[in-house]
Amino acid sequence: MADLKNIALTIEAAQTATDLKSRLGVTEQMDLIRLGFAYAVAHELDLNRDSAFGTRGGSNYDTGGLDQDSLMAETVRIYYPQPEVLAEPYRAVETLMNKGLRLLGEHWQQGIVGSVGDLVPTALVAEHQHS
Amino acid sequence: MLSLLRLTIQDFGPYRGLQEMTFPRDHGVYIVYGPNGRGKTTLHNAFRYALYGQILGRHHTEHARELANSEARKQAGYGSFETTLDFEHDGDQYRLVRRYDETEQPHELMLLERNGMPMSQDDAEKALQAVAPRSVSQFFLFDGELLRQYENLLEPDSEEGVALEQAIERVLGIPIVGNAEADVTEVWHQAEKQVAEQYAAHDATRRMGLSLNEAQDVRQRMQDAHDQLAQRIDTAKERVAELEAMLREQHKAERLLGSLDQLRTQESDLKLREQTAATALNELMPELWKAVLSQSATGRLTAIDAEVQAAEADLRGAAAAARDLTHLHHQPDCPVCHRDLPNDLRKELVISLETAASGSHHEAMQERLAHARHKQATLQRLTRQDARLVTERDRALRSLRLERQGVKEEIASIERQLSEIGEDKVRSLTNERDERQAQILRDKERLEHSSIELRGQEVDIEALKLQLSKQSVRPDHTVELKDQVSQELKGLFGGAIDAYRAKLRRRVEEHASAIFRELTDEPDYVGLRITDRYGLEIIDTDGETVRRSAGYEHLVALSLIAALQDSAAVRGPVVMDYPFGRLDTHNTARVVAALPRMARQVILLSFDGEFDRQAALRALGSNLIAEFELERVTSKHTRILPRRTI
């Protein structure tokens, strides 16, 4: 099966993205979608399209525009090295960006995340960047 | 002496949930730090409510419902709060609980326990009146905003000054002597009455005895009317003092407007800075997703680095195998040690090297290395994103937002205060004050007239008594003696009030001067002189009165408070809100250093930066018992946290 050329937000994830725009101050939709993807990867979410994925029906995005340098596709291949992901990375990206956005929304509600600073763990990174 | 042990508050103003402050020592200084809008004045009110069941705004008494935490009210569907004050007085332990509750209809409860035993409502009221009378609360819970009232003590016509003077006399205990005089007068009048009745019982002195009795009745009626008039004048004076205080708020409104302009400029500046900070953070947004993954990418990169090294080593091994195989095909010796090789061993070596030296193996190794290097490059792109920059810019933005929120809350508070002051209100207040003052003048004239009549009646009574004493009939000796002794005691107490007042005035003057010299660094100001109304004037080395500045007015007021604490009949802790309002940095530092002399327990409500904390720590030394801070959770939720306990 050919990999996706367009990937879509689910209705629930699209709503969460609208809420998060003002809450986190991330104004560009594409930036927010990438953020959802990274949040899912950082939390090691699985690729099952279960209830956490949501209902199809949101906006479509061209994978070329979303991931111009293919870094997202390369990233998902490293973190999820299953054959089907290696073959069709954007299907996995689509799953993760939807599940990640919804998880981020939940964490906002629970007060786990208050601003973008809370999304970025710094200690280990700083150590590596110094070495 | 009242010493605080612990204050517990629940859902009081922004203090959501159950929160407490403990006071482990009965002497020393406790400092609470909180920025504007975080609830310092509300905490001051929590002490006031806990002790007196009263809440004071900057302008007027507030209703309890205004202090119920709004988040808790939303959650429960009704407002409620509770304060519990544990304190010690003369060796007894008290627990005073006050609760406001709107469950069914708004009501307030008060419970007082002494040494663990609940007290009846009457006993509790009496005990509180003795331990912490509400009428002198301003000397224990004082608001720097209100220190200006002490200037009224130097204004001869100020009704507010009269009210304050009466409060000062109450805290010094002068009314105790006055009450004793009133009690003795009562006894004297009873004895006089008995004397008159005994004269009236004898035929020879009946007519004169009855006249004396009637004259005493007339005097009593005159005295009652005189007392009522005096009471009416006092009530009117209190009202005028209230009206003057409210009118002074109009002047304060002008000051508030000045502050409002300043705050709005500050808010506008903060808004611009916030926008700049938001733009700076927004610049990082396209790369934010990489920063989110940078930590986990760093972990994986370590493993991939090792994988690249291993692949490189394997590739080098494949190249070496190819080189050795070629050597074996063309040379007779060993490719490693260059000794001659037996044929069977050569064949064995060739077989073992053929797989490793094959082109397909080399290609596989190259592919593996390329794959590892590709992953390495991908992860390096993720880890290159500077996550610290995101954190720093986000922190800067949040801090600006918090600061702006605080300023906005302050603006809202000032706007609320200003909306309470209207022009019609000013006119109505002025009219009422003028009417009351005219009434006081009329009543004072009547009171003077009544006093003259009363003295005339006394003279008539004394004349009748003198005539009767010349008669042969003698009243009972005990009654006569009681009459004489109580009359002399009345005179004694009357004189004692003035002597006691003069002595306390000297004491207050001496103590206030000593404190004032500590607070000021002007060597020419040698002390303070007390006026008849407890006003304090600064005296210079030439013995002349100094015209004082607003800052010095403040120092004098603080000196008076400290001196009153020293001489008061009722003593307790001092809780100070906004005590440095008009003082410069230097004088503020001096006041902080002198805090342990203001009262045995001093609780200071302040904010970071209001004074040099390190200098204060050095100056206070072991007198500083604990520091607390007010931490914002939300705009409607503040937490009291210990900052440091010594």
Boltz contact constraints between the chains, C-beta under 6 A:
constraints:
  - contact:
      token1: [A, 26]
      token2: [B, 285]
      max_distance: 6.0
  - contact:
      token1: [A, 31]
      token2: [B, 285]
      max_distance: 6.0
  - contact:
      token1: [A, 31]
      token2: [B, 286]
      max_distance: 6.0
  - contact:
      token1: [A, 34]
      token2: [B, 289]
      max_distance: 6.0
  - contact:
      token1: [A, 35]
      token2: [B, 288]
      max_distance: 6.0
  - contact:
      token1: [A, 35]
      token2: [B, 289]
      max_distance: 6.0
  - contact:
      token1: [A, 38]
      token2: [B, 289]
      max_distance: 6.0
  - contact:
      token1: [A, 38]
      token2: [B, 292]
      max_distance: 6.0
  - contact:
      token1: [A, 38]
      token2: [B, 293]
      max_distance: 6.0
  - contact:
      token1: [A, 41]
      token2: [B, 293]
      max_distance: 6.0
  - contact:
      token1: [A, 42]
      token2: [B, 292]
      max_distance: 6.0
  - contact:
      token1: [A, 42]
      token2: [B, 293]
      max_distance: 6.0
  - contact:
      token1: [A, 42]
      token2: [B, 296]
      max_distance: 6.0
  - contact:
      token1: [A, 74]
      token2: [B, 378]
      max_distance: 6.0
  - contact:
      token1: [A, 78]
      token2: [B, 375]
      max_distance: 6.0
  - contact:
      token1: [A, 115]
      token2: [B, 394]
      max_distance: 6.0
  - contact:
      token1: [A, 115]
      token2: [B, 398]
      max_distance: 6.0
  - contact:
      token1: [A, 116]
      token2: [B, 394]
      max_distance: 6.0
  - contact:
      token1: [A, 117]
      token2: [B, 391]
      max_distance: 6.0
  - contact:
      token1: [A, 117]
      token2: [B, 394]
      max_distance: 6.0
  - contact:
      token1: [A, 117]
      token2: [B, 395]
      max_distance: 6.0
  - contact:
      token1: [A, 119]
      token2: [B, 292]
      max_distance: 6.0
  - contact:
      token1: [A, 120]
      token2: [B, 291]
      max_distance: 6.0
  - contact:
      token1: [A, 120]
      token2: [B, 387]
      max_distance: 6.0
  - contact:
      token1: [A, 120]
      token2: [B, 390]
      max_distance: 6.0
  - contact:
      token1: [A, 120]
      token2: [B, 391]
      max_distance: 6.0
  - contact:
      token1: [A, 121]
      token2: [B, 295]
      max_distance: 6.0
  - contact:
      token1: [A, 122]
      token2: [B, 387]
      max_distance: 6.0
  - contact:
      token1: [A, 122]
      token2: [B, 388]
      max_distance: 6.0
  - contact:
      token1: [A, 122]
      token2: [B, 391]
      max_distance: 6.0
  - contact:
      token1: [A, 124]
      token2: [B, 295]
      max_distance: 6.0
  - contact:
      token1: [A, 124]
      token2: [B, 298]
      max_distance: 6.0
  - contact:
      token1: [A, 125]
      token2: [B, 294]
      max_distance: 6.0
  - contact:
      token1: [A, 125]
      token2: [B, 295]
      max_distance: 6.0
  - contact:
      token1: [A, 125]
      token2: [B, 298]
      max_distance: 6.0
  - contact:
      token1: [A, 125]
      token2: [B, 387]
      max_distance: 6.0
  - contact:
      token1: [A, 126]
      token2: [B, 388]
      max_distance: 6.0
  - contact:
      token1: [A, 128]
      token2: [B, 298]
      max_distance: 6.0
